[in-house]
Amino acid sequence: MSWAERVAHLLETRTFRHASLVAFLFLLVAVGTVLLSAHQIDALLHSHVRDMVLADLRAQERSHHFAEAKGLAFALAHEDTREREGNKSFVLSPSGALLFGDPKVRAALQCEPPCALQWRNVTVGDASAQLAQLFGVQVPLADGGVFFSGYDILPMRERLRVIPLVAGAGLFAVLLSSLAIGLYTSVQSMRRVDRIRSALRRYVTGERDATVPCGPDGDEFDLLGQDINHVLDRVNRLMEEVKSVSSHLAHELRTPLTRIYNRLANLAEKVDDPMREDVLGALEDGERIQRMVRAVLRIGEVDAGRCEHAFEWFEVRTLLDDLAEYYAPLVAISGMALRIEAEPGRELYGDRALLFQALSNLLENAIKYAPGGETLVLLAHRRGDGIALGVADNGPGIPAALRGQAVERFRRLGGTSGGTSQSSQSGSGLGLALVNAIARLHGAQLSLEENRPTGLLAVLLLDRRHWNDRTGLKSALRT
């Protein structure tokens, strides 16, 4: 698995998604908190400046009573500037002339007498920059003039603005920390899940001593691993019991069946021709029962992993060559041709004898049901991350709706409108079931597909990722 796939798989884990959801909700709360705090700070700033302005107005009223614009302007001009630090005031005469204050402030307010009592929030600046943000009140004087008293809140706002920024930066750091913790937790959880899955895959492929590693922490993964180990141990004991019963049953059946077969064979030599056909028919039925018993026991052994198997690297082309050589006489008698499609030098990891048996069953089916004069194909092709190993023919094939049933034990499909299926002839219905069992032992899948334009393509889809877990190699298919 590549790093991109690992990261994608990690991001899809429930632990990381839960951590991401919590972080997202925390981010929404954090953003809302920062915005609300900024709004509250701005409201407190305006409230504080409002109190300062009102205090200044009360002081001016006590001193000058707002009687006339000239007297107020004179008094303001001779006040100690330290007492009015930060204050931006101006006085207009009844005619609109500026008696006291900054002309820029007067231009920004755009007030021409007479002006009503009103709180103002204006920006003072020029084309290059913002100079001040004034918040204050304009007051009409008794003689028709105007007095404005306000404070520049821009410096105070700049100082207070750092508070929500620092808070936001801290919340963002907490957010990143929570994501990092979630990612770390996801990595640890995935490692433990992968160990559990690896142990189960090894158990399915025949390693009956495979167990899930359990640590001393006693957390939920350890408890799950302990339960899985108990289940596997119980399955092993039951399988041993089944193995003992199956072996005993096979031995007990094989002996009387062999005796019956031998007696029928002796009887066939002694009886007259009219009875010989019945005896020979009974011999064929007895041989069929023996083959069925052997096939059922073999499928059980493969499914349970009790059969002898040795996984190793071997060249696929040599396997197909040996199979073609072994079946060459039968193919020739059937009036068919056999072709091999496989790249030389390609290697596969598996049990050579079991795969030979699986391909033999597929090839015998193809010889049995494909019409004479056709060419059968033994193939080994790359498909995705794995390899497709199987047989292709030009017979009647199996309808797509019935292919899932074809691999079941004792399943023999009836004829269809499209022709006789590959399972509709005589047989025990165990051939494809055995192939399917061998495929599962190899972590593969038996796929029955349409061989265009007609026929059946029966392949074992071997996935290299399964053998990465088994062998620890980077690639299960070596070229």
N, C-alpha and C positions, 0 to 999 in steps of 0.2 A: 504494500500500500504506500503510495507516494505521500510526501509531506502535505501537499494540497488536499489530498483525500483525507488524511488524518485530521487536519485542521477543520475541514468541512464537517467531518464526522463528530469532532469534538464540539463544534459550535451547535450541533443539532442535539446534543445531550440535554436531558431534562434538567440536570443540575445547573448547567450554564444558562439555559433558558430561564430558569427560576431566578438565578442571580441577575441576569440581564433585566428581567421584569422588575425586580426589586430596585435595581439601580435606576431604571427608567422612571419608576414612580418617585424614587428619591430625587432624581433630577428635576421632575416636575415640581415637587414640593420645594426644592432648593431655589429654582427659578422664581416660583411664586413668592417665596420668602424674601428673596433679594429685591424683587420688584415692589413688594409691599413695604419692605424696610426703606427703600429709596423714597417711596411716596410719603411714608410717615416722617422721614427726615426732612423732606421738603416742606411738609405741613408744619412741623415743629419750627423750621427755620422762618417760615412766613409768620407764624404766630409770635415768635420772639421779636422779629423786626417790627411787627405791628405794635407790640407793647412798647418798643423803643420810640417809635414814631409818635404814639399817643402821649408818651411821657414828654417828648419834646414839645408837642403842641400845648400841653397843659402848662409847661414852663413858659412858653412864649406868651400864652394867654395871660398868665399871672403878671408877666413883666410888661407887656406892651398892649394887651387887650385887643390886639388886632384892629386898632383904631384906624390907622392909615398905613398905606404901603410905604411911604417915604420914611416914616419913623421906624417901621419894622426893618426896612433895609438898612437904615443907619445903625440900628442896634445890632443887627446880625454882623455888620461889617466890623464893629468894634468889639465883638465877643472874642474870648480866648479860643483860638482854633483847636486847642487840645481838648476843650470841652465838647467840641462838635466833630471829633475825629470819626471819619466814616460817613458823616452826614452830608447829603447832597441836597441843598436848598436853593431856592431862588424866589425872588419877589418881582411881580409885575405891577406896573402902575395901572390905573384905570384905563389908560389909553393903550396898554399893551407893551409899553417900553420896559426893558429889562433893567431893574434897579439893583438887583443883587443876584449873584449866582453865575453858573457856567452857561454860556450860550448854547453849547451842545445839548445840555439837559433841557433847556428851554425849547430847542428845535425838536428834540425827541418827543416831548410831551405834546407839542402842537396844541397848545392851549391859548385861546384868545379871550380876554375878558369881555363879558362876564362869564365865569366858569362855575359850575355847580360843585358842591362838595362830593368828592369821588376818590376812591382808592385806585391807584394806578400801578401798573407793572409794565415797564418799558425798557427797551434795550437802547443803550447809548453807544454809538460806535461810528466808524468811518468806513471807507471802501476797503481798507486793508485788514481791519480786525475789530472785534467786539471789545469795547472799553469798559462797559459797566452794565449791570443788570439792576435797575432801580426799582424798588418797591416802596411806595409811600402814598401820601394823601395830598390832594390839592384842596385848599380851603379858600373860599371867597372872603375878602376883607370887607370891612364896613364901608370904605370909600369906593368900593368897586374893583379894587385891585385883587391880585391872586398871590397866595403864598403856598409853596409846595415844600414839603419836608419828606425826605426819603433816605433810604440807605442802600448802598451797593451790596447786594447779596451774592454777587458772583464770587468774591474771594472766600466767603464763608461756605458757599456751595462747593467750591473746588476742594476746600479742606475736608468737608464732610463726605464728598463723593468717594473718597478712598475707603470708607467704611463698608458700603455694599460690595465694592470691588474685592476687598480683602475677604469679606464673608463669602462671596461667590467663588473666589479662588480656593478657599478652604473647603467649600462644599464640593467643588470639582475634584479636588484632591481626594476627598472621601469617596466620591463616585468612582474614580479610577482605582482606588484601593479596593473597593467592593468588587469591581469587575475582575481585578487581578486575583482576589481571593476566590471569586467564583470560578475563574479559569483554572486556578491551581486545584481547587476541589474537584472540578470536572476531570482534570487530568488524572488525579488520584483515583477517582471513582471509575473512570474508563479503564485504567490499568487493572483494577481488581475485577471489573466485569470481563475484560479480555482474558484474564487468567481463568475465570469460571468457564467462559465459553470455550477456551482452548482445552480445558480438562474434559468438558463434555464432548467436544469433537473427537478428541483422542479416544474417549471411551466408546463412542459410536463406531469408530473405525477399528475397534478390536482390542484396544489396550484396557483390559479389565482391571488393571491395578491403578488406573488413572484416578486421581482424587483432586478435589478442590483445595488449594492451600488456605489454611485458616490461621490467622494471627492470634496473639494473646489478648488483643484489645476487647474482643467480645462485642463489637458493634454489629450493625444490621448485616453487613456483608459476611462477617464471621459466622453469625447465626445461620444465614442462608447457606453458606458453604458447609456448615456442619450438617444441616438438614439434607443437602444434596448428597453428601458423602454417606449419610445413613441410607438414603434411597438407593444409591449405587451399590452399597454393600448388600442391601436386601435383594436387589435385582441379581447380583452375582450369585447369591445363595439359591435363589429360585432357578436361575439358569443352570446351575450345577445340578439341581434336582431334575430339571427337564432333560439335561444332557444325559443323566444317568438313566432316566426312564426311557428316553429315545434310543439310547444305545441298547438297552435291554430289549426294548420292543423290536428294534431292527434285527437284533440277533435272533429273537424268537420267531419273527416272521420269515427271515431269510432262510432258515433251516427247513421249515415245512414247505415253503414255496419251492425250494430246490428239490426236495424229495418228490413233491407232486410233479414237478417238471420232468424229473428223471423217470418216474413211473409212467407218465404219459408218453415219454419218448420210447420207452421199452414196449409199451402197449401198442404204439403206432406201428412197430415192426412186426407185431404178431397178428394184428387184426386184419380182416379182409378189407378190400378197397371201399365198400360202402361205408364202413365204420371209420376208416382211416381219416377221411376228410373231417369228421367230427372231432377225432382225437387231435389232429393237427391244428384245428381251430382252437381247441382247448389249450394246446401248447402255446399258440400265439397269444391267447388271453393271459396265460400264466406269465409269459415273458413280458407282456405289457404291464402287468401288475408289479413285477419285479423292477422294471424300469421306473415305474411311478413311485414305488417306495424309495428307490435310490435317489430319485430326483427330489422328492419331498424332504428326505433327510439332508440332502446336499444343500437345498435352499435354506433349511433351518440352521445348518452349520454356518453358512455364509452370512445370513442375517444376524446371527448371534456372535459372529466373529470367532467361532470355535474351529473353523477349518484352518488347516495349515496354510499359512501365507507368509511370503517373504517379500517385502517391498524393496525395490532396488531400481537403479537407473539402468535402462536398456534402450537400444535403438529400435524405434517403431518400425522401420522398414524391414528389419530382420524378422520381427514378429509376423508381419504380413507376408513376407516371403515364405516362411515356414508353413503358415496357414494355407497359402496357395499351393505349395508343393504337396501338402497332405491331402487336400481335396481335389487335386488335379484329375485323378482317375474318375471320381464321381461327377465332376463337372463335364468331363469329356463324354462319359456315358449319357449324361442328360442332354447332350447336344448344345452345350452352352460354351461361352468363352469367359475367361476371368482376367480382369485387368487391375493393376495396383496403381493407386495415385497417392504417393507420399514422397516427401522430400528426403533424400538420403542424408544421414547424419543427425536427424532430429531425434532427441531422446525424451523419454517419458519415465516418470517415477511411479511404479506400481508393481503388482504381483503379475509376473509374466504368464504363469500357468493359468491363473484365474481369468485374465484378459483373453488368453487363447481360447479358453472354454466359452467365454461370452461371445466372442467373434465366431466361434464354431457354430453355436446355436443360431446366430443371425444368418450365417452363410447357409446352413442347412435349410432354414426357412425359405431363403431366397431361391435355392436350388429346387425346393419342393414345389413352390407356388409360382415362380416366374415361368413364362412360356419358353419352349425350346427355341434355340437359335439366338437368344438374347445374350447380352454381355453383362456379367455381374462385375461390380467394382468394389474392391477393398480400398478404403480411403483413410487417410490421416491428414486432416487439414487444420490450419490455424483458424480459430473462431474466437474473436474477442481476446480475452486474457488467457484462454485455454486452448484445448485441441479437441476436435471432433473425430472420433475413432469409430468406424463402423462399416456397414455394407449398404450398397445401393443396387436396386434391381428395377426392372421394367414390368413387374407383374401388376395384378389388379390393385394392390395396395390395401390400405385400411382406411375407411372413412374417418374424417377428422373427429366426428362426434363419438366414435368408438375406440379411439386410440388409448384413452385413459383406462378403459376396461381391459384392453388386450394384455396388459402387464399383470393383471390379477391372477392369482392361483386358480387353476382349473377353469379358467374362463376361455371358452371357445365360441367365437362369434359366428353367428349364422350368416347366410348369404345376404347380399344387399342388392339393390337395384343396379348398382354400378358394376356388378360382377361378384365373383366369389372372393371373399376376403382371405387374408393369409392365415386366419385362424379358424376358418370354417371347415377345413378338412379334418381327417382323423388325427387324433393326438390327445395328449393328456392335458394340454393347456398349461404346461409348466415351463416351457422353454423360455418365453420372454420373462416369466417371473424370476427364473434363475438369473437371467441377464440383468434384470433390474436389481436383484440382491447384490450381485457382484459390483454393479455401478455404485450402489449406496456404500458398499464397503470401501470403495475408492473415493468417496466424497463426490461422486459424479452423478449425472442424471441421464437416464435412458430417454432419448427423444425419438419419437416416431413422426417423420415428416414426409411431405409429398416430394417425390423425386421427379421433377419436371422433365419432360411433359407428363409422363405417367410412371407409376411405380411407387415403391416405398424406399425411403432413406431412413435407416435405423442406425443411430449413432449414440455413442457414449460421450457426453460432454464433460470432459475433465477440466476442472478449474485449478489453475496454478496457485491461487490464494489458499486453497485447502492444504496444499503440500507445503506452503510457506510455514504454516503452523506446525506441520508434522516434522519437517526436516530442518527448519530454521534457515533455509537457503533463501536467497533473494529471488530466485525464479525456479518454479517447478518444471518448467519446460525449457530445456537447454537446446540451443541451436548451434 
